[in-house]
Amino acid sequence: MSEKIAVMLTVNGESRTVRALPDTPLLWVLREDLKLTGTRFGCGVGQCGACTVHIDGQPNYACLNPISAMQGRVVTTIEGLSPDASHPLQRAWIAEQVPQCGYCQSGQIMRAAGLLKEKSRPSRDEIVTYMQPNICRCGTYARIVRAIERALKEG
């Protein structure tokens, strides 16, 4: 049986030290140890995107990253995107009434934030392609695209 290890990382701008078994997914450390429950468990195998966070500035699945690989890394969750939901994507998500059940939406927003960081003016086709790895069981894809386009316009 493995022993817990101490891992120092930065989460939402704050240095944190966590203790967990080496193979514990980042997702569970975020949710259970750090109480950042905006990052959701979907499939646990990196096929749905509900657990998307940024690791060192890039969208990544928290369910696939063991805490042992997080030493010194910088993690941003939906809670760290903006302290008051004022990020352009969060405002656009509300304006476009994107969520139905809402379960996948934090992962969708974090993926979209990665797109906007990568490309300042993506085309509609680029938006659709970039967002494909994230699944929305309610099928709000058209609203997701409109929200991203709105965020681009309104900044």
KOLLO-705070 format. One record per residue: residue number from 1; residue in three letters; chain; x, y, z of N, C-alpha, C in turn. Coordinates in Angstrom, 1 decimal, decimal comma, padded with zeros to 4 digits, always signed. Layout:
// residues N
PT     n   res   chain      n_u      n_v      n_w     ca_u     ca_v     ca_w      c_u      c_v      c_w
PT   NUM   ALA       A        X        Y        Z        X        Y        Z        X        Y        Z
...
//
This chain:
// residues 155
PT     n   res   chain      n_u      n_v      n_w     ca_u     ca_v     ca_w      c_u      c_v      c_w
PT     1   MET       A   +000,8   -001,2   +000,0   +000,0   +000,0   +000,0   +000,9   +001,2   +000,0
PT     2   SER       A   +000,6   +002,2   -000,9   +001,3   +003,4   -001,0   +001,1   +004,3   +000,2
PT     3   GLU       A   +002,0   +005,2   +000,5   +001,9   +006,2   +001,5   +001,6   +007,5   +000,9
PT     4   LYS       A   +000,9   +008,4   +001,6   +000,6   +009,7   +001,1   +001,9   +010,5   +000,9
PT     5   ILE       A   +001,8   +011,4   -000,1   +002,9   +012,2   -000,3   +002,5   +013,7   -000,2
PT     6   ALA       A   +003,4   +014,6   +000,1   +003,1   +016,0   +000,1   +003,4   +016,6   -001,2
PT     7   VAL       A   +002,5   +017,4   -001,8   +002,6   +018,0   -003,1   +002,3   +019,5   -002,9
PT     8   MET       A   +003,3   +020,3   -003,3   +003,1   +021,8   -003,3   +002,7   +022,2   -004,7
PT     9   LEU       A   +001,6   +022,9   -004,8   +001,1   +023,5   -006,1   +000,4   +024,8   -005,9
PT    10   THR       A   +000,1   +025,5   -006,9   -000,6   +026,7   -006,8   -002,0   +026,5   -007,4
PT    11   VAL       A   -003,0   +026,8   -006,6   -004,4   +026,6   -007,0   -005,1   +027,9   -006,9
PT    12   ASN       A   -005,6   +028,4   -008,0   -006,3   +029,7   -008,1   -005,5   +030,8   -007,5
PT    13   GLY       A   -004,2   +030,8   -007,8   -003,3   +031,9   -007,3   -002,8   +031,7   -005,9
PT    14   GLU       A   -003,2   +030,6   -005,2   -002,7   +030,4   -003,8   -001,8   +029,2   -003,7
PT    15   SER       A   -000,7   +029,3   -003,1   +000,2   +028,2   -002,8   -000,5   +027,3   -001,9
PT    16   ARG       A   -000,5   +026,0   -002,2   -001,1   +025,0   -001,4   -000,2   +023,8   -001,2
PT    17   THR       A   -000,2   +023,1   -000,1   +000,4   +021,8   +000,1   -000,7   +020,8   +000,4
PT    18   VAL       A   -000,7   +019,8   -000,3   -001,8   +018,7   -000,1   -001,0   +017,4   +000,2
PT    19   ARG       A   -001,7   +016,6   +000,9   -001,2   +015,2   +001,2   -002,2   +014,2   +000,6
PT    20   ALA       A   -001,7   +013,3   -000,2   -002,6   +012,4   -000,8   -001,8   +011,2   -001,4
PT    21   LEU       A   -002,4   +010,1   -001,6   -001,8   +009,0   -002,3   -001,3   +009,4   -003,6
PT    22   PRO       A   -000,1   +009,0   -004,1   +000,4   +009,5   -005,4   -000,5   +009,4   -006,6
PT    23   ASP       A   -001,3   +008,3   -006,6   -002,2   +008,1   -007,8   -003,5   +008,7   -007,7
PT    24   THR       A   -003,8   +009,5   -006,6   -005,0   +010,2   -006,4   -005,2   +011,2   -007,6
PT    25   PRO       A   -006,3   +011,2   -008,3   -006,5   +012,2   -009,3   -006,6   +013,6   -008,8
PT    26   LEU       A   -006,1   +014,5   -009,5   -006,2   +015,9   -009,1   -007,7   +016,3   -008,8
PT    27   LEU       A   -008,6   +015,8   -009,6   -010,0   +016,0   -009,4   -010,4   +015,8   -007,9
PT    28   TRP       A   -010,0   +014,7   -007,3   -010,5   +014,4   -006,0   -009,8   +015,3   -005,0
PT    29   VAL       A   -008,5   +015,6   -005,2   -007,9   +016,6   -004,3   -008,6   +017,9   -004,3
PT    30   LEU       A   -008,9   +018,4   -005,5   -009,6   +019,7   -005,6   -011,0   +019,6   -004,9
PT    31   ARG       A   -011,8   +018,6   -005,2   -013,1   +018,5   -004,6   -013,1   +018,1   -003,1
PT    32   GLU       A   -012,4   +017,1   -002,8   -012,5   +016,6   -001,4   -011,5   +017,3   -000,4
PT    33   ASP       A   -010,3   +017,6   -000,8   -009,3   +018,2   +000,1   -009,4   +019,7   +000,1
PT    34   LEU       A   -009,6   +020,3   -001,1   -009,6   +021,8   -001,1   -011,0   +022,3   -001,2
PT    35   LYS       A   -012,0   +021,5   -001,3   -013,4   +021,9   -001,3   -013,8   +022,8   -002,4
PT    36   LEU       A   -013,1   +022,6   -003,6   -013,4   +023,4   -004,8   -014,3   +022,5   -005,7
PT    37   THR       A   -015,6   +022,5   -005,4   -016,5   +021,6   -006,0   -017,1   +022,0   -007,3
PT    38   GLY       A   -016,6   +023,1   -007,9   -017,1   +023,5   -009,2   -016,6   +022,6   -010,3
PT    39   THR       A   -015,4   +022,0   -010,0   -014,9   +021,0   -011,0   -015,6   +019,7   -010,8
PT    40   ARG       A   -016,2   +019,2   -011,8   -017,2   +018,1   -011,7   -016,6   +016,7   -012,1
PT    41   PHE       A   -017,0   +015,7   -011,5   -016,7   +014,3   -011,9   -017,7   +013,9   -013,0
PT    42   GLY       A   -017,2   +013,5   -014,1   -018,2   +013,1   -015,2   -018,0   +011,6   -015,5
PT    43   CYS       A   -016,9   +011,3   -016,1   -016,7   +009,9   -016,5   -015,5   +009,3   -015,8
PT    44   GLY       A   -014,5   +010,1   -015,4   -013,3   +009,5   -014,8   -012,3   +009,0   -015,7
PT    45   VAL       A   -012,5   +009,0   -017,0   -011,6   +008,5   -018,0   -011,2   +009,5   -019,1
PT    46   GLY       A   -011,4   +010,8   -018,9   -011,0   +011,8   -019,8   -011,8   +011,8   -021,1
PT    47   GLN       A   -013,1   +011,4   -021,1   -013,9   +011,4   -022,3   -015,0   +012,4   -022,3
PT    48   CYS       A   -015,2   +013,1   -021,2   -016,4   +014,0   -021,2   -016,1   +015,5   -021,0
PT    49   GLY       A   -015,0   +015,8   -020,3   -014,6   +017,1   -020,1   -015,2   +017,9   -019,0
PT    50   ALA       A   -016,1   +017,2   -018,2   -016,7   +017,9   -017,1   -015,7   +018,3   -016,0
PT    51   CYS       A   -014,6   +017,7   -016,0   -013,5   +018,0   -015,0   -012,5   +018,9   -015,5
PT    52   THR       A   -012,7   +019,6   -016,6   -011,7   +020,5   -017,2   -011,3   +021,6   -016,3
PT    53   VAL       A   -009,9   +021,7   -016,1   -009,3   +022,8   -015,3   -008,1   +023,2   -016,2
PT    54   HIS       A   -007,5   +024,3   -015,8   -006,2   +024,7   -016,5   -005,1   +024,2   -015,6
PT    55   ILE       A   -004,1   +023,6   -016,2   -002,9   +023,2   -015,6   -001,8   +023,9   -016,4
PT    56   ASP       A   -001,1   +024,8   -015,7   +000,0   +025,6   -016,3   -000,6   +026,4   -017,5
PT    57   GLY       A   -001,9   +026,8   -017,4   -002,5   +027,7   -018,4   -003,2   +026,9   -019,5
PT    58   GLN       A   -003,1   +025,6   -019,5   -003,7   +024,8   -020,6   -004,9   +024,0   -020,1
PT    59   PRO       A   -006,0   +023,9   -020,9   -007,1   +023,0   -020,4   -006,6   +021,6   -020,3
PT    60   ASN       A   -007,1   +020,9   -019,3   -006,6   +019,6   -019,0   -007,7   +018,9   -018,1
PT    61   TYR       A   -007,8   +017,6   -018,2   -008,7   +016,8   -017,5   -008,2   +016,5   -016,1
PT    62   ALA       A   -008,9   +017,0   -015,0   -008,4   +016,8   -013,7   -008,5   +015,3   -013,3
PT    63   CYS       A   -009,4   +014,6   -013,9   -009,5   +013,1   -013,6   -008,4   +012,3   -014,1
PT    64   LEU       A   -007,6   +012,8   -015,0   -006,5   +012,0   -015,6   -005,1   +012,3   -015,0
PT    65   ASN       A   -005,0   +013,4   -014,2   -003,8   +013,9   -013,7   -003,6   +013,5   -012,3
PT    66   PRO       A   -002,6   +012,5   -012,0   -002,4   +012,1   -010,6   -001,7   +013,3   -009,9
PT    67   ILE       A   -002,1   +013,4   -008,6   -001,5   +014,4   -007,8   +000,0   +014,4   -007,8
PT    68   SER       A   +000,6   +013,2   -007,9   +002,1   +013,1   -007,9   +002,7   +013,9   -009,1
PT    69   ALA       A   +001,9   +014,1   -010,1   +002,4   +014,9   -011,3   +002,2   +016,4   -011,2
PT    70   MET       A   +001,7   +016,8   -010,0   +001,3   +018,2   -009,9   +002,3   +019,1   -009,1
PT    71   GLN       A   +003,4   +018,5   -008,7   +004,4   +019,2   -007,9   +004,8   +020,5   -008,6
PT    72   GLY       A   +004,6   +021,6   -008,0   +005,1   +022,9   -008,6   +004,2   +023,4   -009,7
PT    73   ARG       A   +003,1   +022,8   -010,0   +002,3   +023,1   -011,2   +001,3   +024,2   -010,7
PT    74   VAL       A   +000,7   +024,9   -011,7   -000,3   +026,0   -011,5   -001,6   +025,5   -012,0
PT    75   VAL       A   -002,6   +025,4   -011,1   -003,9   +024,9   -011,5   -005,0   +026,0   -011,3
PT    76   THR       A   -005,8   +026,2   -012,3   -006,9   +027,2   -012,2   -008,2   +026,4   -012,4
PT    77   THR       A   -009,1   +026,5   -011,5   -010,4   +025,9   -011,5   -011,5   +027,0   -011,9
PT    78   ILE       A   -012,7   +026,6   -012,1   -013,8   +027,5   -012,4   -013,9   +028,6   -011,3
PT    79   GLU       A   -013,6   +028,2   -010,1   -013,6   +029,2   -009,0   -012,6   +030,3   -009,1
PT    80   GLY       A   -011,5   +029,9   -009,8   -010,4   +030,8   -009,9   -010,4   +031,7   -011,2
PT    81   LEU       A   -011,4   +031,4   -012,1   -011,5   +032,1   -013,3   -011,7   +033,6   -013,1
PT    82   SER       A   -012,6   +033,9   -012,2   -012,9   +035,2   -011,7   -013,5   +035,1   -010,3
PT    83   PRO       A   -013,2   +036,0   -009,4   -013,7   +035,9   -008,0   -015,2   +036,2   -007,9
PT    84   ASP       A   -015,8   +036,9   -008,9   -017,1   +037,3   -008,8   -018,0   +037,0   -010,0
PT    85   ALA       A   -017,6   +036,0   -010,8   -018,3   +035,6   -012,0   -018,4   +036,7   -013,1
PT    86   SER       A   -017,3   +037,6   -013,1   -017,3   +038,7   -014,0   -016,5   +038,4   -015,3
PT    87   HIS       A   -015,9   +037,2   -015,4   -015,2   +036,8   -016,6   -016,2   +036,9   -017,8
PT    88   PRO       A   -015,7   +037,4   -018,9   -016,6   +037,6   -020,1   -017,3   +036,3   -020,5
PT    89   LEU       A   -016,7   +035,1   -020,3   -017,3   +033,9   -020,6   -018,5   +033,6   -019,6
PT    90   GLN       A   -018,2   +033,9   -018,4   -019,3   +033,6   -017,4   -020,5   +034,5   -017,6
PT    91   ARG       A   -020,2   +035,8   -017,9   -021,3   +036,7   -018,2   -022,1   +036,3   -019,5
PT    92   ALA       A   -021,3   +035,9   -020,5   -022,0   +035,4   -021,8   -022,8   +034,1   -021,5
PT    93   TRP       A   -022,3   +033,2   -020,7   -023,0   +032,0   -020,4   -024,4   +032,3   -019,8
PT    94   ILE       A   -024,4   +033,3   -018,9   -025,7   +033,7   -018,3   -026,5   +034,4   -019,3
PT    95   ALA       A   -026,0   +035,3   -020,1   -026,8   +036,0   -021,1   -027,4   +035,1   -022,1
PT    96   GLU       A   -026,7   +034,1   -022,5   -027,1   +033,2   -023,6   -027,9   +032,0   -023,0
PT    97   GLN       A   -028,1   +032,0   -021,7   -028,8   +031,0   -021,0   -028,4   +029,6   -021,4
PT    98   VAL       A   -027,0   +029,4   -021,3   -026,4   +028,1   -021,8   -026,9   +026,9   -021,0
PT    99   PRO       A   -026,8   +026,9   -019,7   -027,0   +025,7   -018,9   -028,4   +025,2   -019,0
PT   100   GLN       A   -028,6   +023,9   -019,0   -029,9   +023,3   -018,7   -029,7   +022,6   -017,4
PT   101   CYS       A   -029,1   +021,5   -017,4   -028,8   +020,9   -016,0   -027,6   +021,5   -015,4
PT   102   GLY       A   -026,7   +022,1   -016,2   -025,5   +022,8   -015,7   -024,4   +022,0   -015,3
PT   103   TYR       A   -024,5   +020,6   -015,3   -023,4   +019,8   -014,8   -022,1   +020,0   -015,5
PT   104   CYS       A   -022,1   +020,0   -016,8   -020,9   +020,1   -017,5   -020,3   +021,5   -017,7
PT   105   GLN       A   -021,1   +022,5   -017,3   -020,8   +023,9   -017,7   -019,5   +024,4   -017,2
PT   106   SER       A   -019,0   +024,1   -016,0   -017,7   +024,6   -015,5   -016,6   +024,1   -016,4
PT   107   GLY       A   -016,7   +022,8   -016,8   -015,7   +022,3   -017,7   -015,8   +022,9   -019,1
PT   108   GLN       A   -017,0   +023,2   -019,6   -017,2   +023,9   -020,9   -016,6   +025,3   -020,8
PT   109   ILE       A   -016,8   +026,0   -019,8   -016,3   +027,4   -019,6   -014,8   +027,3   -019,6
PT   110   MET       A   -014,2   +026,4   -018,8   -012,8   +026,3   -018,7   -012,1   +026,0   -020,0
PT   111   ARG       A   -012,8   +025,1   -020,8   -012,3   +024,8   -022,1   -012,3   +026,0   -023,0
PT   112   ALA       A   -013,5   +026,7   -023,0   -013,6   +027,9   -023,8   -012,6   +029,0   -023,4
PT   113   ALA       A   -012,3   +029,1   -022,1   -011,3   +030,1   -021,7   -009,9   +029,7   -022,3
PT   114   GLY       A   -009,6   +028,4   -022,4   -008,4   +028,0   -023,0   -008,3   +028,4   -024,5
PT   115   LEU       A   -009,5   +028,3   -025,2   -009,6   +028,7   -026,6   -009,3   +030,2   -026,7
PT   116   LEU       A   -009,9   +031,0   -025,9   -009,8   +032,4   -026,0   -008,3   +032,9   -025,6
PT   117   LYS       A   -007,7   +032,1   -024,8   -006,3   +032,4   -024,5   -005,4   +032,1   -025,6
PT   118   GLU       A   -005,7   +031,0   -026,4   -004,9   +030,5   -027,5   -005,2   +031,4   -028,7
PT   119   LYS       A   -006,4   +031,7   -029,0   -006,8   +032,5   -030,2   -007,6   +033,7   -029,8
PT   120   SER       A   -007,3   +034,8   -030,2   -008,0   +036,0   -029,9   -009,3   +036,2   -030,7
PT   121   ARG       A   -009,3   +035,7   -031,9   -010,5   +035,8   -032,8   -010,8   +034,5   -033,5
PT   122   PRO       A   -011,2   +033,4   -032,8   -011,4   +032,2   -033,5   -012,7   +032,3   -034,3
PT   123   SER       A   -012,7   +031,5   -035,4   -013,9   +031,5   -036,3   -014,9   +030,5   -035,6
PT   124   ARG       A   -016,1   +030,5   -036,1   -017,1   +029,6   -035,6   -016,7   +028,2   -035,8
PT   125   ASP       A   -016,1   +027,8   -036,9   -015,6   +026,5   -037,1   -014,5   +026,1   -036,1
PT   126   GLU       A   -013,6   +027,1   -035,8   -012,6   +026,8   -034,8   -013,1   +026,6   -033,4
PT   127   ILE       A   -014,2   +027,4   -033,1   -014,8   +027,2   -031,8   -015,4   +025,8   -031,7
PT   128   VAL       A   -016,2   +025,4   -032,7   -016,8   +024,1   -032,7   -015,8   +023,0   -032,6
PT   129   THR       A   -014,7   +023,1   -033,3   -013,7   +022,1   -033,3   -013,0   +022,0   -031,9
PT   130   TYR       A   -012,7   +023,2   -031,4   -012,0   +023,2   -030,1   -012,8   +022,7   -029,0
PT   131   MET       A   -014,1   +022,9   -029,0   -015,0   +022,5   -028,0   -015,4   +021,1   -028,0
PT   132   GLN       A   -015,2   +020,4   -029,1   -015,6   +019,0   -029,3   -015,3   +018,0   -028,2
PT   133   PRO       A   -014,1   +018,1   -027,6   -013,8   +017,1   -026,6   -014,8   +017,2   -025,3
PT   134   ASN       A   -015,5   +018,3   -025,1   -016,3   +018,4   -024,0   -017,8   +018,1   -024,4
PT   135   ILE       A   -018,4   +017,2   -023,6   -019,7   +016,7   -023,9   -020,7   +017,4   -023,1
PT   136   CYS       A   -021,9   +017,8   -023,7   -023,0   +018,3   -023,0   -024,2   +017,3   -023,2
PT   137   ARG       A   -024,6   +016,6   -022,2   -025,6   +015,6   -022,4   -027,0   +016,3   -022,7
PT   138   CYS       A   -027,1   +017,6   -022,3   -028,4   +018,3   -022,6   -028,4   +018,8   -024,1
PT   139   GLY       A   -027,2   +018,8   -024,7   -027,1   +019,3   -026,1   -027,2   +020,8   -026,3
PT   140   THR       A   -026,6   +021,6   -025,4   -026,7   +023,0   -025,5   -025,5   +023,6   -026,4
PT   141   TYR       A   -025,1   +022,8   -027,3   -023,9   +023,2   -028,1   -024,1   +024,5   -028,9
PT   142   ALA       A   -025,2   +024,7   -029,4   -025,5   +026,0   -030,2   -025,4   +027,2   -029,2
PT   143   ARG       A   -025,9   +027,0   -028,0   -025,8   +028,1   -027,0   -024,4   +028,3   -026,5
PT   144   ILE       A   -023,7   +027,2   -026,4   -022,3   +027,4   -026,0   -021,5   +028,2   -027,1
PT   145   VAL       A   -021,7   +027,9   -028,3   -021,0   +028,6   -029,4   -021,4   +030,1   -029,4
PT   146   ARG       A   -022,7   +030,3   -029,2   -023,2   +031,7   -029,2   -022,6   +032,5   -028,0
PT   147   ALA       A   -022,5   +031,8   -026,8   -021,9   +032,4   -025,7   -020,4   +032,8   -025,9
PT   148   ILE       A   -019,7   +031,9   -026,5   -018,3   +032,2   -026,8   -018,2   +033,3   -027,8
PT   149   GLU       A   -019,0   +033,3   -028,8   -019,0   +034,5   -029,8   -019,4   +035,8   -029,1
PT   150   ARG       A   -020,3   +035,7   -028,1   -020,7   +036,9   -027,4   -019,5   +037,4   -026,5
PT   151   ALA       A   -018,9   +036,5   -025,9   -017,7   +036,9   -025,0   -016,6   +037,5   -025,9
PT   152   LEU       A   -016,5   +037,0   -027,1   -015,5   +037,7   -028,0   -015,9   +039,1   -028,3
PT   153   LYS       A   -017,2   +039,3   -028,6   -017,7   +040,6   -029,0   -017,6   +041,6   -027,8
PT   154   GLU       A   -018,1   +041,1   -026,6   -018,3   +042,0   -025,5   -017,1   +042,1   -024,6
PT   155   GLY       A   -016,2   +041,1   -024,8   -015,0   +041,1   -024,0   -015,2   +041,2   -022,5
//
